Amino acid sequence: MSLLIDTDPGCDDALALLLALESDLDVAGLTTVAGNAPIEDTTRNTLALLEFLDRDRPVARGAERPLVKRQDTAEFIHGENGLKGELPDPTCEPIDISGAEFIVEKAREDGNLTIAAIGPLTNLALALGIEPDLPEFLDEVLVMGGAVYAPGNRTPAAEANLHADPDAASRVLQSLDPTFVGLGVTARATIDPATLDLPGRRGETVESWLTYYPEDVRERYGLEHSPIHDAAVIAHLTDGILTTEERALEVDTGEGPCRGALVADEYGVTDEPENGRVATDIDVERFREALGRAIESAV
């Protein structure tokens, strides 16, 4: 399996990349998107993470804003410039094509590409505009996004990645038969840093990612530890930690508090065909084992 990761680092993105690059996954490249921070920061963070992990992968700078809506970012959660901790300065530059173009190029080249989209879905929507036959070149699309079985974390109904660009999310849902890994399972994807050996300054940086939620935010959601949302997607690829079910799905692209909400027809009341999958359960212990192994290997 060849994997492309579309990302907006972000502390949980950082841990997702760590897990992917410390595993046996064949990571063919990364695309960046504005989300947790502006595109300049998410791109720099991705390059710095590769430096931190001593890995060399092509990185394509992607979309700098949503298709339609005003851009929101989340430095108040992830820290200044979108990523906490001490990272080296990047020594590499992004490649000379856009994120959307790189997705199309790698998909055509591979013919059976898996995409893990752990940020807003703008790049994937733009890639579909470039290559309408993109679905034919993809094996699987996993999305960290949605809040079918939980309240939202950006509005009462919407999760942050889908709320960031609901129009792109709707386009992706219409064409790519994605699997959405949402807050109903990722809120349980936590790990206690005290259970890990995190020596030295590298360990301090990783610990800052594991504890990135501000205390008041954790209290609001009743969380003991920070959820590592995006790493749940990668852990499913490495260790099969999720249970998923087919559903008829729709992304609300209207105005108001439900904009960006992922809606599932749980009981078939609309007679709409199933057009995607949603994660309904997570093996938390296997998640912790997978991420813990990767972290201790990296530090």
Secondary structure per residue as TSV (DSSP state, phi and psi in degrees):
chain	resnum	aa	ss	phi	psi
A	1	M	-	360.0	126.5
A	2	S	E	-99.2	133.6
A	3	L	E	-121.5	132.9
A	4	L	E	-113.7	132.9
A	5	I	E	-110.5	123.4
A	6	D	E	-102.9	119.2
A	7	T	E	-145.0	160.8
A	8	D	-	-139.7	58.7
A	9	P	-	-54.7	130.0
A	10	G	-	81.2	128.0
A	11	C	H	-70.7	-42.1
A	12	D	H	-71.4	-30.5
A	13	D	H	-60.8	-43.3
A	14	A	H	-57.3	-43.3
A	15	L	H	-71.0	-33.1
A	16	A	H	-63.8	-43.3
A	17	L	H	-66.0	-40.7
A	18	L	H	-57.3	-47.2
A	19	L	H	-62.7	-44.2
A	20	A	H	-63.5	-43.1
A	21	L	H	-81.0	-19.5
A	22	E	H	-91.3	-1.6
A	23	S	S	-100.9	-171.1
A	24	D	S	-90.3	8.0
A	25	L	-	-66.0	142.9
A	26	D	E	-90.5	90.0
A	27	V	E	-84.4	108.0
A	28	A	E	-80.9	-20.8
A	29	G	E	167.4	174.6
A	30	L	E	-133.6	144.3
A	31	T	E	-120.2	146.0
A	32	T	E	-109.7	155.1
A	33	V	-	-147.3	148.7
A	34	A	S	-67.8	136.8
A	35	G	S	-172.5	-89.0
A	36	N	S	-61.9	-24.3
A	37	A	S	-153.0	169.8
A	38	P	-	-60.8	162.3
A	39	I	H	-61.3	-34.4
A	40	E	H	-59.3	-41.0
A	41	D	H	-76.3	-42.6
A	42	T	H	-66.1	-33.9
A	43	T	H	-69.6	-46.5
A	44	R	H	-61.5	-41.7
A	45	N	H	-61.4	-39.4
A	46	T	H	-64.0	-45.5
A	47	L	H	-64.1	-39.8
A	48	A	H	-66.7	-35.9
A	49	L	H	-65.5	-39.7
A	50	L	H	-62.2	-39.5
A	51	E	H	-63.4	-45.3
A	52	F	H	-59.2	-40.3
A	53	L	H	-90.7	0.2
A	54	D	T	56.8	48.8
A	55	R	-	-123.9	152.8
A	56	D	-	-123.6	108.0
A	57	R	-	-136.6	147.4
A	58	P	-	-67.1	138.8
A	59	V	E	-124.8	125.4
A	60	A	E	-110.1	125.5
A	61	R	E	-72.0	127.7
A	62	G	-	-105.9	-147.5
A	63	A	-	-67.9	136.1
A	64	E	S	-93.2	-5.5
A	65	R	S	-159.6	161.6
A	66	P	-	-64.3	165.3
A	67	L	S	-61.2	-41.3
A	68	V	S	-129.6	-50.8
A	69	K	S	-78.1	167.2
A	70	R	-	-66.9	144.6
A	71	Q	-	-76.1	135.6
A	72	D	-	-116.4	146.7
A	73	T	-	-129.5	175.0
A	74	A	-	-136.9	41.1
A	75	E	H	-61.9	-24.7
A	76	F	H	-65.3	-18.6
A	77	I	H	-98.4	-47.1
A	78	H	H	-96.0	-6.6
A	79	G	-	101.5	170.4
A	80	E	G	-56.2	133.5
A	81	N	G	64.3	11.0
A	82	G	G	91.1	-0.1
A	83	L	-	-154.1	121.2
A	84	K	-	-77.3	166.6
A	85	G	S	93.8	169.9
A	86	E	-	-100.4	117.2
A	87	L	-	-123.0	152.4
A	88	P	-	-71.8	158.1
A	89	D	-	-68.8	138.8
A	90	P	-	-64.4	143.9
A	91	T	-	-107.2	-5.3
A	92	C	-	-114.6	164.9
A	93	E	-	-116.2	159.2
A	94	P	-	-63.4	154.7
A	95	I	-	-69.3	171.1
A	96	D	S	-89.6	11.8
A	97	I	S	-119.6	160.7
A	98	S	-	-73.5	165.0
A	99	G	H	-57.7	-44.6
A	100	A	H	-63.3	-42.4
A	101	E	H	-64.9	-38.0
A	102	F	H	-66.7	-40.2
A	103	I	H	-57.4	-47.4
A	104	V	H	-63.5	-44.4
A	105	E	H	-60.2	-48.1
A	106	K	H	-68.3	-35.5
A	107	A	H	-66.4	-45.3
A	108	R	H	-62.8	-41.4
A	109	E	H	-65.3	-41.5
A	110	D	H	-85.7	-43.8
A	111	G	S	80.3	-7.9
A	112	N	S	-152.7	44.1
A	113	L	E	-76.4	141.6
A	114	T	E	-102.0	136.9
A	115	I	E	-117.8	128.3
A	116	A	E	-106.2	107.7
A	117	A	E	-100.9	107.1
A	118	I	-	-116.9	24.1
A	119	G	S	-139.2	-167.9
A	120	P	-	-56.7	154.8
A	121	L	S	-96.2	22.8
A	122	T	H	-60.4	-46.0
A	123	N	H	-60.9	-41.7
A	124	L	H	-65.9	-39.2
A	125	A	H	-64.2	-41.9
A	126	L	H	-66.6	-36.3
A	127	A	H	-62.7	-37.9
A	128	L	H	-64.5	-32.4
A	129	G	H	-67.7	-33.9
A	130	I	H	-74.8	-43.2
A	131	E	-	-132.0	91.6
A	132	P	T	-59.4	-23.4
A	133	D	T	-88.0	14.2
A	134	L	G	-51.2	-40.4
A	135	P	G	-55.5	-28.6
A	136	E	G	-69.1	-20.0
A	137	F	G	-101.8	4.4
A	138	L	E	-114.3	140.8
A	139	D	E	-87.7	-46.3
A	140	E	E	-155.9	144.6
A	141	V	E	-124.5	115.7
A	142	L	E	-107.9	130.0
A	143	V	E	-120.8	126.2
A	144	M	E	-83.2	106.3
A	145	G	-	175.8	157.2
A	146	G	-	98.2	163.3
A	147	A	-	-147.1	53.3
A	148	V	T	-62.5	-42.2
A	149	Y	T	-111.6	26.9
A	150	A	S	-159.4	161.0
A	151	P	-	-65.1	158.5
A	152	G	-	-74.4	165.9
A	153	N	S	-116.8	2.5
A	154	R	S	-116.2	-36.3
A	155	T	S	-132.4	173.7
A	156	P	S	-57.2	-20.2
A	157	A	S	-116.3	-17.2
A	158	A	-	-115.6	138.5
A	159	E	-	-83.7	156.7
A	160	A	H	-63.1	-45.5
A	161	N	H	-64.5	-41.9
A	162	L	H	-74.7	-35.2
A	163	H	H	-66.0	-30.5
A	164	A	H	-62.9	-34.6
A	165	D	-	-152.2	75.8
A	166	P	H	-64.8	-30.5
A	167	D	H	-66.8	-40.7
A	168	A	H	-65.2	-42.0
A	169	A	H	-61.1	-40.8
A	170	S	H	-63.5	-41.3
A	171	R	H	-63.0	-43.5
A	172	V	H	-64.0	-42.7
A	173	L	H	-62.2	-39.0
A	174	Q	H	-65.3	-25.1
A	175	S	H	-117.3	-26.2
A	176	L	H	-114.3	4.0
A	177	D	-	48.5	53.2
A	178	P	-	-77.3	163.6
A	179	T	E	-105.6	121.1
A	180	F	E	-96.2	126.0
A	181	V	E	-109.4	99.9
A	182	G	-	-107.0	-174.5
A	183	L	H	-62.7	-23.9
A	184	G	H	-60.0	-27.9
A	185	V	H	-109.0	-37.7
A	186	T	H	-70.9	-22.5
A	187	A	T	-63.7	-19.1
A	188	R	T	-94.7	-4.0
A	189	A	-	-83.7	73.3
A	190	T	-	-120.7	161.7
A	191	I	-	-148.6	136.6
A	192	D	-	-81.4	116.5
A	193	P	G	-57.6	-26.1
A	194	A	G	-65.4	-17.3
A	195	T	G	-85.9	-2.4
A	196	L	S	-114.0	153.9
A	197	D	-	-91.7	109.2
A	198	L	-	-124.5	74.1
A	199	P	-	-79.1	152.4
A	200	G	H	66.8	-167.2
A	201	R	H	-70.5	-32.3
A	202	R	H	-63.7	-42.0
A	203	G	H	-62.9	-38.0
A	204	E	H	-62.9	-40.3
A	205	T	H	-63.8	-47.8
A	206	V	H	-62.6	-38.8
A	207	E	H	-62.9	-34.9
A	208	S	H	-65.6	-29.9
A	209	W	H	-73.3	-38.4
A	210	L	H	-69.1	-20.2
A	211	T	T	-119.4	30.6
A	212	Y	-	-72.2	-24.1
A	213	Y	S	-66.6	127.7
A	214	P	-	-59.2	151.3
A	215	E	H	-57.7	-40.5
A	216	D	H	-66.3	-31.4
A	217	V	H	-71.6	-42.2
A	218	R	H	-60.9	-41.4
A	219	E	H	-64.2	-38.8
A	220	R	H	-59.5	-41.4
A	221	Y	H	-94.4	0.7
A	222	G	T	67.7	40.1
A	223	L	-	-107.5	136.3
A	224	E	S	-79.9	-38.0
A	225	H	S	-129.7	161.5
A	226	S	-	-71.7	130.4
A	227	P	-	-70.2	135.4
A	228	I	-	-100.7	68.8
A	229	H	H	-50.1	-55.7
A	230	D	H	-67.4	-30.9
A	231	A	H	-66.1	-21.4
A	232	A	H	-63.0	-35.4
A	233	V	H	-64.0	-46.7
A	234	I	H	-68.5	-39.3
A	235	A	H	-62.9	-28.9
A	236	H	H	-68.2	-37.2
A	237	L	H	-69.7	-33.9
A	238	T	H	-86.0	-35.4
A	239	D	H	-132.9	4.6
A	240	G	-	58.6	49.5
A	241	I	-	-85.7	-9.3
A	242	L	E	-108.1	148.7
A	243	T	E	-102.3	129.5
A	244	T	E	-125.7	153.6
A	245	E	E	-135.1	145.0
A	246	E	E	-73.8	140.8
A	247	R	E	-146.3	155.6
A	248	A	-	-81.0	121.5
A	249	L	E	-124.5	154.7
A	250	E	E	-150.9	143.7
A	251	V	E	-103.0	128.3
A	252	D	-	-75.6	115.7
A	253	T	-	-106.9	12.0
A	254	G	S	-77.7	-174.3
A	255	E	S	-93.3	162.4
A	256	G	S	103.4	-173.5
A	257	P	T	-67.9	-14.9
A	258	C	T	-93.7	-0.5
A	259	R	T	-60.2	125.6
A	260	G	T	91.3	-2.9
A	261	A	-	-72.2	140.0
A	262	L	E	-95.3	122.8
A	263	V	E	-112.3	131.0
A	264	A	E	-114.3	135.6
A	265	D	-	-85.8	85.2
A	266	E	T	-63.9	-35.5
A	267	Y	T	-113.1	11.1
A	268	G	-	69.0	32.0
A	269	V	S	-76.1	-16.3
A	270	T	S	-98.2	-11.5
A	271	D	-	62.5	16.8
A	272	E	-	-76.8	146.6
A	273	P	-	-71.3	151.7
A	274	E	-	-65.4	131.6
A	275	N	-	-131.0	14.0
A	276	G	E	-178.9	-176.3
A	277	R	E	-128.3	155.0
A	278	V	E	-130.2	144.7
A	279	A	E	-76.6	128.6
A	280	T	E	-110.3	-15.3
A	281	D	E	-156.8	159.8
A	282	I	E	-139.0	138.5
A	283	D	-	-86.0	95.7
A	284	V	H	-64.2	-40.3
A	285	E	H	-65.6	-41.2
A	286	R	H	-66.4	-36.1
A	287	F	H	-59.3	-48.7
A	288	R	H	-63.7	-38.7
A	289	E	H	-64.1	-44.6
A	290	A	H	-65.0	-47.9
A	291	L	H	-70.4	-39.3
A	292	G	H	-60.5	-43.6
A	293	R	H	-59.4	-45.6
A	294	A	H	-65.3	-42.7
A	295	I	H	-63.2	-47.4
A	296	E	H	-68.2	-27.6
A	297	S	H	-69.6	-37.0
A	298	A	H	-77.6	-31.6
A	299	V	-	-93.6	360.0
